[in-house]
Amino acid sequence: MERNHESKVDSWVEQRLTALAPPDHWEPDVPAGLARLRRGQQTAGVRRRKGIVYAAAGAATLTTMLGGVMAFPVTRALAQRCVDACVAETSPVKAFVQMSLSNRLMNLSRRGADGLTAVDERRMAPDFKLIDAAGRSVSLADLKGSVVLLNFWATWCAPCNVEIPWFEEFQRKSAPSGLVVLGVSMDEDGWKAVRPYIDRLGVNYPVMIGNDDVAREYGGLQALPTTVLIDKAGRIAVTHTGLVAKRIYEDELSSLAAER
């Protein structure tokens, strides 16, 4: 029975690591993580061991349910923290869930029926100047008067690959009504990785290479994709971390377009 339990734990941890899908050049220390888990099991009772496993699984599941998203870690440090959460004691996992729940409930309480932050509670989107693939300077401040969809992404991010065709469609259909889609790649290889990717897809909106300063201004970008919808006055109306339904974007963009 004990051996079967450990086998299930090993399988669960490996599945979570696979789901993270970090960049190819980063490798998690799976043996060390599993060894830490087994040490905890050896010093606790059966009930406590089950609590650790179920709490860790609950943390991952509840976080996904609360956000309704898929998100890929933007840094290897964050991926390592995810592994640590899987093998940590129950109390830190519980704290992680409580913090996630609290943050999401706070964000939801500030949103209206259309999912957007109330106008009087929106903050100005941090300005930046970046160079796009065509060598042109792109400044957020120059886009006031337009609704802006600002997408932080990477070529290795699977959910990003799902969203980009949607954003191309939004740009094609809604540009005449004032929508501007901007893509900011966080690829460490810069244009070497990004240029062939956008050329292959024929991306029809400006794509730039991000940097640490821009990432910091937008909250550190703890996961990719991160997509920020900015209203006509240059204020952040909503931020989505991870993959959300295309319909949600369509509804929110429609609401922002209708604002005065």
PASEBA-1860 file (N, C-alpha, C; in nm, 3 decimals):
! residues 260
1> MERNHESK> 0.083/-0.120/0.000/0.000/0.000/0.000/0.086/0.126/0.000 ~ 0.193/0.123/0.087/0.283/0.237/0.095/0.354/0.261/-0.036 ~ 0.401/0.153/-0.100/0.471/0.165/-0.227/0.379/0.222/-0.335 ~ 0.253/0.176/-0.335/0.156/0.226/-0.432/0.130/0.374/-0.412 ~ 0.125/0.417/-0.286/0.102/0.559/-0.255/0.217/0.644/-0.308 ~ 0.343/0.600/-0.284/0.458/0.675/-0.331/0.463/0.681/-0.483 ~ 0.421/0.572/-0.547/0.418/0.570/-0.693/0.321/0.675/-0.747 ~ 0.206/0.689/-0.682/0.108/0.788/-0.725/0.162/0.929/-0.705
9> VDSWVEQR> 0.234/0.950/-0.593/0.292/1.081/-0.567/0.395/1.115/-0.674 ~ 0.483/1.017/-0.706/0.584/1.039/-0.810/0.519/1.076/-0.942 ~ 0.414/1.003/-0.978/0.345/1.028/-1.104/0.283/1.166/-1.106 ~ 0.222/1.206/-0.992/0.156/1.337/-0.985/0.257/1.449/-1.002 ~ 0.371/1.440/-0.934/0.473/1.544/-0.943/0.526/1.554/-1.085 ~ 0.550/1.439/-1.149/0.602/1.441/-1.286/0.501/1.504/-1.381 ~ 0.371/1.478/-1.360/0.269/1.537/-1.446/0.267/1.689/-1.430 ~ 0.281/1.738/-1.306/0.281/1.882/-1.284/0.403/1.948/-1.349
17> LTALAPPD> 0.518/1.882/-1.340/0.638/1.935/-1.401/0.624/1.943/-1.552 ~ 0.565/1.839/-1.609/0.544/1.837/-1.754/0.451/1.950/-1.797 ~ 0.347/1.975/-1.717/0.249/2.079/-1.751/0.311/2.218/-1.749 ~ 0.416/2.237/-1.669/0.478/2.369/-1.663/0.542/2.408/-1.795 ~ 0.597/2.310/-1.865/0.661/2.333/-1.996/0.750/2.456/-1.998 ~ 0.856/2.460/-1.913/0.945/2.575/-1.914/1.035/2.571/-2.037 ~ 1.119/2.675/-2.056/1.211/2.674/-2.170/1.300/2.552/-2.169 ~ 1.346/2.513/-2.288/1.423/2.389/-2.302/1.551/2.389/-2.221
25> HWEPDVPA> 1.613/2.506/-2.202/1.742/2.507/-2.136/1.732/2.503/-1.984 ~ 1.610/2.500/-1.930/1.594/2.488/-1.785/1.548/2.347/-1.752 ~ 1.608/2.286/-1.650/1.571/2.151/-1.610/1.542/2.148/-1.461 ~ 1.421/2.106/-1.421/1.388/2.099/-1.278/1.466/1.988/-1.210 ~ 1.492/2.005/-1.081/1.563/1.905/-1.002/1.460/1.808/-0.944 ~ 1.410/1.718/-1.030/1.305/1.625/-0.989/1.350/1.533/-0.876 ~ 1.468/1.470/-0.885/1.511/1.380/-0.777/1.515/1.449/-0.641 ~ 1.564/1.573/-0.639/1.572/1.645/-0.513/1.432/1.674/-0.458
33> GLARLRRG> 1.340/1.708/-0.547/1.204/1.736/-0.502/1.136/1.612/-0.446 ~ 1.152/1.499/-0.515/1.092/1.375/-0.467/1.156/1.328/-0.337 ~ 1.287/1.349/-0.325/1.356/1.310/-0.202/1.303/1.392/-0.084 ~ 1.279/1.520/-0.108/1.225/1.605/-0.002/1.086/1.560/0.040 ~ 1.005/1.519/-0.056/0.872/1.471/-0.026/0.878/1.344/0.057 ~ 0.966/1.252/0.019/0.976/1.125/0.093/1.026/1.146/0.236 ~ 1.119/1.241/0.254/1.167/1.270/0.389/1.053/1.318/0.477 ~ 0.967/1.402/0.419/0.852/1.450/0.496/0.757/1.337/0.531
41> QQTAGVRR> 0.741/1.242/0.438/0.651/1.130/0.463/0.704/1.038/0.574 ~ 0.834/1.022/0.579/0.892/0.931/0.676/0.880/0.982/0.818 ~ 0.867/1.113/0.836/0.862/1.171/0.970/0.721/1.208/1.014 ~ 0.622/1.172/0.935/0.484/1.206/0.969/0.395/1.084/0.958 ~ 0.276/1.095/1.013/0.180/0.985/1.008/0.112/0.978/0.873 ~ 0.036/0.871/0.852/-0.032/0.851/0.725/-0.129/0.965/0.697 ~ -0.199/1.012/0.799/-0.296/1.119/0.776/-0.227/1.247/0.731 ~ -0.114/1.278/0.794/-0.041/1.399/0.756/0.015/1.387/0.615
49> RKGIVYAA> 0.063/1.267/0.579/0.117/1.247/0.446/0.010/1.271/0.341 ~ -0.109/1.217/0.365/-0.218/1.238/0.270/-0.255/1.385/0.263 ~ -0.250/1.453/0.377/-0.284/1.595/0.379/-0.193/1.677/0.292 ~ -0.061/1.644/0.294/0.035/1.718/0.213/0.005/1.699/0.065 ~ -0.015/1.574/0.025/-0.039/1.544/-0.116/-0.168/1.607/-0.164 ~ -0.276/1.588/-0.086/-0.405/1.641/-0.129/-0.407/1.794/-0.126 ~ -0.339/1.855/-0.027/-0.336/2.001/-0.020/-0.262/2.058/-0.139 ~ -0.149/1.995/-0.176/-0.074/2.043/-0.292/-0.156/2.030/-0.419
57> AGAATLTT> -0.223/1.915/-0.434/-0.309/1.897/-0.551/-0.422/1.998/-0.551 ~ -0.478/2.021/-0.431/-0.586/2.118/-0.419/-0.542/2.258/-0.454 ~ -0.417/2.292/-0.415/-0.365/2.426/-0.445/-0.359/2.447/-0.595 ~ -0.306/2.350/-0.667/-0.294/2.363/-0.812/-0.432/2.368/-0.877 ~ -0.521/2.278/-0.833/-0.655/2.271/-0.893/-0.736/2.395/-0.863 ~ -0.734/2.440/-0.735/-0.813/2.555/-0.696/-0.765/2.681/-0.766 ~ -0.634/2.696/-0.778/-0.580/2.813/-0.846/-0.628/2.818/-0.991 ~ -0.628/2.702/-1.058/-0.675/2.696/-1.196/-0.824/2.727/-1.205
65> MLGGVMAF> -0.902/2.669/-1.110/-1.047/2.692/-1.111/-1.079/2.838/-1.088 ~ -1.008/2.902/-0.994/-1.036/3.041/-0.962/-1.008/3.133/-1.080 ~ -0.900/3.106/-1.151/-0.864/3.193/-1.261/-0.925/3.153/-1.392 ~ -0.959/3.026/-1.406/-1.012/2.977/-1.533/-0.911/2.992/-1.644 ~ -0.780/2.976/-1.611/-0.677/3.005/-1.709/-0.573/2.897/-1.714 ~ -0.493/2.899/-1.821/-0.369/2.825/-1.828/-0.259/2.929/-1.834 ~ -0.153/2.909/-1.758/-0.045/3.006/-1.760/0.088/2.935/-1.753 ~ 0.183/2.983/-1.830/0.318/2.927/-1.827/0.408/3.021/-1.750
73> PVTRALAQ> 0.491/2.968/-1.656/0.580/3.056/-1.580/0.673/3.132/-1.673 ~ 0.694/3.260/-1.642/0.779/3.342/-1.726/0.926/3.327/-1.689 ~ 0.956/3.278/-1.571/1.095/3.259/-1.531/1.114/3.120/-1.474 ~ 1.237/3.073/-1.481/1.266/2.942/-1.423/1.255/2.947/-1.272 ~ 1.277/3.062/-1.210/1.264/3.074/-1.065/1.121/3.047/-1.022 ~ 1.024/3.097/-1.097/0.886/3.072/-1.063/0.852/2.925/-1.078 ~ 0.903/2.862/-1.184/0.879/2.720/-1.203/0.932/2.640/-1.085 ~ 1.049/2.680/-1.035/1.105/2.611/-0.920/1.016/2.628/-0.798
81> RCVDACVA> 0.957/2.748/-0.783/0.867/2.770/-0.670/0.744/2.682/-0.681 ~ 0.697/2.659/-0.804/0.583/2.569/-0.823/0.617/2.428/-0.778 ~ 0.739/2.384/-0.811/0.783/2.252/-0.767/0.790/2.247/-0.615 ~ 0.845/2.353/-0.555/0.855/2.358/-0.410/0.718/2.348/-0.344 ~ 0.618/2.412/-0.406/0.484/2.407/-0.349/0.429/2.266/-0.347 ~ 0.467/2.186/-0.449/0.420/2.049/-0.457/0.476/1.962/-0.345 ~ 0.592/1.997/-0.293/0.656/1.911/-0.195/0.668/1.979/-0.060 ~ 0.604/2.092/-0.043/0.613/2.165/0.082/0.517/2.108/0.187
89> ETSPVKAF> 0.529/2.156/0.308/0.440/2.113/0.416/0.301/2.173/0.392 ~ 0.202/2.121/0.464/0.064/2.159/0.440/0.041/2.308/0.464 ~ 0.096/2.364/0.571/0.066/2.502/0.606/0.108/2.602/0.499 ~ 0.228/2.590/0.438/0.260/2.683/0.329/0.167/2.669/0.209 ~ 0.128/2.545/0.178/0.035/2.524/0.066/-0.099/2.590/0.097 ~ -0.144/2.575/0.222/-0.270/2.637/0.263/-0.260/2.789/0.250 ~ -0.147/2.845/0.292/-0.127/2.990/0.281/-0.128/3.035/0.137 ~ -0.069/2.952/0.049/-0.065/2.983/-0.093/-0.207/2.991/-0.149
97> VQMSLSNR> -0.291/2.894/-0.115/-0.430/2.893/-0.163/-0.506/3.013/-0.111 ~ -0.488/3.042/0.020/-0.561/3.154/0.080/-0.521/3.286/0.015 ~ -0.391/3.304/-0.012/-0.344/3.427/-0.074/-0.400/3.440/-0.215 ~ -0.399/3.330/-0.293/-0.452/3.332/-0.428/-0.600/3.367/-0.428 ~ -0.675/3.304/-0.337/-0.819/3.328/-0.328/-0.845/3.474/-0.291 ~ -0.770/3.525/-0.193/-0.789/3.662/-0.148/-0.762/3.761/-0.261 ~ -0.652/3.742/-0.334/-0.617/3.833/-0.443/-0.721/3.832/-0.552 ~ -0.771/3.712/-0.588/-0.867/3.703/-0.697/-1.003/3.761/-0.656
105> LMNLSRRG> -1.044/3.736/-0.531/-1.170/3.792/-0.485/-1.162/3.945/-0.481 ~ -1.045/3.999/-0.442/-1.027/4.144/-0.439/-1.040/4.201/-0.579 ~ -0.977/4.134/-0.676/-0.985/4.182/-0.814/-1.127/4.175/-0.867 ~ -1.198/4.064/-0.836/-1.334/4.049/-0.884/-1.427/4.154/-0.825 ~ -1.403/4.191/-0.697/-1.490/4.288/-0.631/-1.481/4.425/-0.696 ~ -1.372/4.452/-0.767/-1.354/4.582/-0.831/-1.408/4.585/-0.973 ~ -1.458/4.474/-1.022/-1.502/4.466/-1.160/-1.653/4.480/-1.172 ~ -1.696/4.537/-1.283/-1.837/4.549/-1.310/-1.892/4.424/-1.376
113> ADGLTAVD> -2.017/4.433/-1.421/-2.083/4.318/-1.483/-2.013/4.274/-1.611 ~ -1.942/4.368/-1.677/-1.874/4.334/-1.801/-1.734/4.279/-1.778 ~ -1.694/4.263/-1.651/-1.564/4.206/-1.620/-1.453/4.308/-1.613 ~ -1.482/4.435/-1.643/-1.381/4.539/-1.643/-1.376/4.610/-1.508 ~ -1.259/4.658/-1.472/-1.246/4.738/-1.350/-1.328/4.865/-1.364 ~ -1.394/4.906/-1.256/-1.473/5.028/-1.259/-1.386/5.144/-1.305 ~ -1.444/5.233/-1.387/-1.368/5.341/-1.449/-1.293/5.424/-1.346 ~ -1.358/5.459/-1.234/-1.295/5.546/-1.135/-1.188/5.475/-1.052
121> ERRMAPDF> -1.170/5.345/-1.073/-1.067/5.271/-1.000/-0.952/5.226/-1.091 ~ -0.957/5.261/-1.217/-0.851/5.222/-1.309/-0.728/5.309/-1.291 ~ -0.609/5.249/-1.305/-0.484/5.324/-1.297/-0.426/5.339/-1.438 ~ -0.345/5.441/-1.453/-0.284/5.466/-1.582/-0.188/5.352/-1.617 ~ -0.191/5.311/-1.742/-0.099/5.207/-1.789/0.041/5.267/-1.800 ~ 0.142/5.202/-1.745/0.279/5.254/-1.755/0.321/5.271/-1.902 ~ 0.378/5.385/-1.932/0.422/5.409/-2.069/0.554/5.337/-2.097 ~ 0.580/5.312/-2.222/0.707/5.253/-2.264/0.734/5.293/-2.408
129> KLIDAAGR> 0.859/5.281/-2.448/0.898/5.299/-2.588/0.982/5.179/-2.628 ~ 0.933/5.103/-2.724/1.003/4.985/-2.771/1.008/4.988/-2.924 ~ 1.101/4.916/-2.981/1.116/4.911/-3.127/1.051/4.784/-3.180 ~ 0.966/4.801/-3.281/0.898/4.683/-3.336/0.983/4.615/-3.442 ~ 0.929/4.509/-3.501/1.005/4.428/-3.598/1.042/4.505/-3.724 ~ 0.968/4.611/-3.750/0.997/4.693/-3.869/1.092/4.808/-3.838 ~ 1.140/4.816/-3.714/1.232/4.922/-3.676/1.166/5.050/-3.632 ~ 1.035/5.050/-3.616/0.963/5.170/-3.574/0.951/5.177/-3.423
137> SVSLADLK> 0.955/5.298/-3.370/0.938/5.318/-3.227/0.789/5.317/-3.191 ~ 0.755/5.238/-3.090/0.615/5.228/-3.046/0.606/5.279/-2.904 ~ 0.523/5.379/-2.883/0.503/5.438/-2.751/0.357/5.424/-2.712 ~ 0.332/5.376/-2.592/0.193/5.361/-2.547/0.125/5.497/-2.536 ~ 0.200/5.598/-2.496/0.142/5.731/-2.479/0.085/5.786/-2.609 ~ 0.140/5.742/-2.721/0.093/5.791/-2.852/-0.040/5.729/-2.893 ~ -0.087/5.631/-2.817/-0.205/5.557/-2.858/-0.332/5.596/-2.781 ~ -0.324/5.702/-2.703/-0.444/5.747/-2.631/-0.553/5.782/-2.732
145> GSVVLLNF> -0.673/5.745/-2.697/-0.786/5.760/-2.789/-0.822/5.628/-2.854 ~ -0.732/5.529/-2.842/-0.759/5.395/-2.895/-0.768/5.295/-2.780 ~ -0.844/5.191/-2.801/-0.843/5.078/-2.709/-0.722/4.993/-2.745 ~ -0.642/4.957/-2.646/-0.519/4.883/-2.671/-0.525/4.746/-2.603 ~ -0.493/4.643/-2.681/-0.475/4.509/-2.627/-0.325/4.485/-2.624 ~ -0.268/4.482/-2.504/-0.124/4.467/-2.486/-0.096/4.326/-2.436 ~ -0.032/4.246/-2.520/-0.010/4.104/-2.491/0.138/4.075/-2.469 ~ 0.171/4.027/-2.347/0.306/3.980/-2.316/0.309/3.829/-2.340
153> WATWCAPC> 0.404/3.783/-2.420/0.402/3.645/-2.463/0.544/3.595/-2.487 ~ 0.556/3.469/-2.532/0.685/3.412/-2.571/0.660/3.301/-2.673 ~ 0.757/3.276/-2.757/0.740/3.176/-2.862/0.725/3.036/-2.807 ~ 0.782/3.009/-2.686/0.776/2.874/-2.628/0.650/2.851/-2.546 ~ 0.566/2.954/-2.533/0.446/2.948/-2.448/0.327/2.894/-2.527 ~ 0.283/2.772/-2.493/0.173/2.708/-2.567/0.042/2.787/-2.563 ~ -0.003/2.838/-2.447/-0.125/2.918/-2.447/-0.113/3.043/-2.535 ~ 0.008/3.100/-2.541/0.029/3.217/-2.628/0.001/3.182/-2.773
161> NVEIPWFE> 0.042/3.062/-2.812/0.020/3.016/-2.950/-0.129/3.007/-2.983 ~ -0.210/2.978/-2.882/-0.355/2.970/-2.902/-0.413/3.109/-2.922 ~ -0.365/3.206/-2.844/-0.424/3.340/-2.845/-0.386/3.424/-2.967 ~ -0.265/3.410/-3.015/-0.216/3.499/-3.120/-0.307/3.503/-3.243 ~ -0.359/3.390/-3.294/-0.453/3.399/-3.406/-0.579/3.480/-3.371 ~ -0.624/3.474/-3.247/-0.739/3.556/-3.206/-0.704/3.703/-3.218 ~ -0.586/3.739/-3.167/-0.546/3.880/-3.169/-0.528/3.931/-3.311 ~ -0.479/3.844/-3.399/-0.469/3.881/-3.540/-0.609/3.912/-3.597
169> EFQRKSAP> -0.705/3.829/-3.559/-0.843/3.850/-3.605/-0.900/3.980/-3.548 ~ -0.876/4.006/-3.419/-0.923/4.131/-3.359/-0.865/4.252/-3.432 ~ -0.736/4.245/-3.461/-0.670/4.356/-3.529/-0.729/4.377/-3.668 ~ -0.753/4.269/-3.738/-0.806/4.277/-3.875/-0.948/4.333/-3.876 ~ -1.031/4.289/-3.782/-1.172/4.329/-3.784/-1.198/4.461/-3.713 ~ -1.120/4.490/-3.608/-1.154/4.605/-3.523/-1.061/4.725/-3.536 ~ -0.954/4.713/-3.612/-0.863/4.827/-3.628/-0.936/4.951/-3.681 ~ -1.030/4.937/-3.777/-1.101/5.056/-3.826/-1.180/5.129/-3.717
177> SGLVVLGV> -1.220/5.055/-3.612/-1.297/5.117/-3.503/-1.207/5.167/-3.390 ~ -1.076/5.154/-3.406/-0.986/5.214/-3.308/-0.908/5.118/-3.221 ~ -0.920/4.988/-3.242/-0.844/4.892/-3.161/-0.700/4.883/-3.210 ~ -0.606/4.879/-3.115/-0.466/4.858/-3.146/-0.417/4.738/-3.065 ~ -0.365/4.637/-3.135/-0.307/4.520/-3.068/-0.156/4.535/-3.070 ~ -0.095/4.514/-2.953/0.050/4.519/-2.942/0.100/4.390/-2.878 ~ 0.204/4.332/-2.934/0.264/4.214/-2.876/0.403/4.246/-2.823 ~ 0.430/4.206/-2.699/0.562/4.227/-2.640/0.618/4.089/-2.604
185> SMDEDGWK> 0.717/4.047/-2.679/0.777/3.916/-2.654/0.877/3.923/-2.539 ~ 0.872/3.821/-2.452/0.967/3.812/-2.341/1.068/3.701/-2.366 ~ 1.086/3.662/-2.491/1.186/3.560/-2.525/1.326/3.608/-2.491 ~ 1.403/3.524/-2.424/1.539/3.560/-2.389/1.630/3.569/-2.512 ~ 1.595/3.498/-2.619/1.675/3.502/-2.741/1.639/3.619/-2.832 ~ 1.544/3.702/-2.789/1.510/3.822/-2.864/1.465/3.794/-3.007 ~ 1.509/3.881/-3.099/1.463/3.870/-3.237/1.505/3.740/-3.303 ~ 1.611/3.678/-3.256/1.656/3.551/-3.313/1.544/3.447/-3.307
193> AVRPYIDR> 1.468/3.447/-3.197/1.357/3.354/-3.184/1.227/3.412/-3.238 ~ 1.209/3.543/-3.219/1.079/3.604/-3.247/1.056/3.631/-3.395 ~ 1.157/3.682/-3.465/1.135/3.721/-3.605/1.089/3.604/-3.693 ~ 1.156/3.487/-3.687/1.107/3.375/-3.769/0.964/3.333/-3.731 ~ 0.933/3.345/-3.603/0.800/3.305/-3.555/0.691/3.395/-3.613 ~ 0.709/3.527/-3.602/0.604/3.618/-3.650/0.599/3.621/-3.801 ~ 0.713/3.597/-3.867/0.712/3.590/-4.014/0.633/3.467/-4.060 ~ 0.652/3.357/-3.989/0.583/3.233/-4.027/0.432/3.248/-4.010
201> LGVNYPVM> 0.391/3.314/-3.903/0.248/3.331/-3.876/0.188/3.449/-3.951 ~ 0.273/3.538/-3.999/0.221/3.657/-4.065/0.148/3.749/-3.969 ~ 0.202/3.767/-3.850/0.138/3.849/-3.747/0.115/3.990/-3.802 ~ -0.008/4.041/-3.789/-0.046/4.166/-3.854/-0.050/4.286/-3.760 ~ 0.009/4.274/-3.644/0.014/4.386/-3.549/0.159/4.402/-3.500 ~ 0.193/4.519/-3.445/0.331/4.545/-3.403/0.375/4.449/-3.292 ~ 0.494/4.396/-3.308/0.555/4.307/-3.207/0.689/4.367/-3.168 ~ 0.711/4.377/-3.037/0.836/4.431/-2.983/0.901/4.327/-2.892
209> IGNDDVAR> 1.025/4.354/-2.855/1.095/4.272/-2.756/1.090/4.345/-2.623 ~ 1.039/4.279/-2.520/1.030/4.341/-2.389/1.162/4.339/-2.315 ~ 1.162/4.401/-2.197/1.280/4.402/-2.111/1.238/4.402/-1.965 ~ 1.334/4.395/-1.876/1.304/4.386/-1.734/1.229/4.509/-1.684 ~ 1.261/4.626/-1.737/1.195/4.749/-1.692/1.046/4.746/-1.723 ~ 1.012/4.707/-1.844/0.870/4.700/-1.882/0.798/4.593/-1.800 ~ 0.863/4.477/-1.783/0.802/4.370/-1.704/0.775/4.417/-1.562 ~ 0.869/4.489/-1.504/0.854/4.539/-1.367/0.738/4.637/-1.357
217> EYGGLQAL> 0.725/4.723/-1.456/0.616/4.822/-1.455/0.479/4.756/-1.459 ~ 0.473/4.639/-1.520/0.345/4.569/-1.532/0.334/4.453/-1.433 ~ 0.391/4.472/-1.316/0.371/4.379/-1.205/0.464/4.261/-1.201 ~ 0.569/4.261/-1.282/0.665/4.152/-1.277/0.636/4.038/-1.372 ~ 0.516/4.035/-1.431/0.479/3.930/-1.528/0.513/3.791/-1.474 ~ 0.443/3.750/-1.371/0.470/3.622/-1.308/0.438/3.502/-1.397 ~ 0.357/3.521/-1.499/0.324/3.410/-1.589/0.293/3.465/-1.727 ~ 0.308/3.380/-1.827/0.274/3.414/-1.964/0.168/3.316/-2.016
225> PTTVLIDK> 0.075/3.362/-2.096/0.062/3.501/-2.141/0.003/3.591/-2.033 ~ 0.036/3.718/-2.038/-0.031/3.821/-1.959/-0.082/3.925/-2.058 ~ -0.211/3.952/-2.054/-0.272/4.043/-2.151/-0.343/4.156/-2.078 ~ -0.311/4.279/-2.115/-0.366/4.397/-2.051/-0.454/4.471/-2.150 ~ -0.578/4.497/-2.112/-0.668/4.577/-2.195/-0.669/4.719/-2.141 ~ -0.640/4.815/-2.227/-0.623/4.954/-2.189/-0.730/5.039/-2.256 ~ -0.797/5.123/-2.177/-0.908/5.201/-2.233/-0.859/5.321/-2.313 ~ -0.951/5.398/-2.368/-0.916/5.508/-2.457/-0.839/5.620/-2.386
233> AGRIAVTH> -0.853/5.626/-2.253/-0.782/5.728/-2.176/-0.645/5.680/-2.130 ~ -0.607/5.559/-2.171/-0.476/5.507/-2.134/-0.472/5.441/-1.999 ~ -0.589/5.399/-1.947/-0.596/5.335/-1.816/-0.616/5.184/-1.830 ~ -0.563/5.108/-1.735/-0.577/4.962/-1.738/-0.718/4.924/-1.696 ~ -0.792/4.861/-1.787/-0.930/4.820/-1.760/-0.937/4.680/-1.703 ~ -0.845/4.594/-1.745/-0.842/4.456/-1.693/-0.710/4.392/-1.734 ~ -0.661/4.303/-1.649/-0.540/4.226/-1.680/-0.573/4.079/-1.669 ~ -0.543/4.003/-1.773/-0.564/3.859/-1.773/-0.429/3.787/-1.768
241> TGLVAKRI> -0.413/3.699/-1.672/-0.293/3.617/-1.663/-0.329/3.477/-1.705 ~ -0.271/3.431/-1.815/-0.303/3.299/-1.866/-0.404/3.305/-1.979 ~ -0.441/3.188/-2.025/-0.532/3.175/-2.138/-0.677/3.187/-2.091 ~ -0.751/3.279/-2.148/-0.894/3.293/-2.119/-0.972/3.276/-2.249 ~ -1.102/3.263/-2.237/-1.185/3.237/-2.353/-1.184/3.355/-2.450 ~ -1.187/3.324/-2.577/-1.192/3.428/-2.681/-1.314/3.517/-2.662 ~ -1.424/3.456/-2.622/-1.549/3.532/-2.602/-1.531/3.641/-2.496 ~ -1.453/3.613/-2.392/-1.430/3.712/-2.287/-1.360/3.835/-2.345
249> YEDELSSL> -1.257/3.810/-2.425/-1.188/3.923/-2.490/-1.285/4.001/-2.577 ~ -1.365/3.932/-2.656/-1.458/3.999/-2.747/-1.556/4.087/-2.670 ~ -1.611/4.035/-2.560/-1.707/4.111/-2.480/-1.641/4.234/-2.417 ~ -1.521/4.214/-2.363/-1.453/4.325/-2.295/-1.409/4.433/-2.393 ~ -1.359/4.392/-2.508/-1.319/4.489/-2.609/-1.439/4.568/-2.662 ~ -1.551/4.498/-2.674/-1.673/4.565/-2.719/-1.718/4.671/-2.618 ~ -1.710/4.637/-2.489/-1.747/4.732/-2.383/-1.654/4.853/-2.383 ~ -1.524/4.829/-2.401/-1.427/4.939/-2.403/-1.447/5.029/-2.525
257> AAER> -1.479/4.968/-2.637/-1.502/5.047/-2.759/-1.623/5.139/-2.743 ~ -1.721/5.096/-2.663/-1.844/5.173/-2.644/-1.829/5.285/-2.541 ~ -1.720/5.282/-2.464/-1.699/5.387/-2.363/-1.665/5.519/-2.429 ~ -1.708/5.627/-2.366/-1.679/5.761/-2.416/-1.539/5.806/-2.375
END
